[in-house]
């Protein structure tokens, strides 16, 4: 009779250890999953901010009293022309700036990359560990040129 009690207790102990191991594996799997979800949400927040900043840059004119918009203001139509950059507005307010602080990141540089391969930095430059976001636009100068405007975002 005593042997049956020891065997029963050993069976319960082995079952308890096995079920505890399975529960711990499930908990570790969920914690790594939720850690990845949290990291993805943080990255999405940075990407959203960068895309919105690039939209703001291309669709807002500096004539509106705003510090950095570079869209061309058409005096005849009395409105800003989106995706058409004003060459003069690019030279104005941010030349002396080292960076622009946003909510989640810092803009360390803005540049224009022309179709010919020439790159013209409006301010700043590339830094190690930063991400570049680019957007296609036209540049209004003596002639209209296709270009991509880019910004260097650092955390």
Secondary structure as UniProt FT lines:
FT   HELIX           2..59
FT   HELIX           62..64
FT   STRAND          71..74
FT   TURN            75..78
FT   STRAND          79..86
FT   HELIX           87..91
FT   TURN            93..96
FT   STRAND          100..101
FT   STRAND          106..114
FT   TURN            115..116
FT   STRAND          119..124
FT   TURN            128..129
FT   STRAND          131..140
FT   STRAND          145..154
//
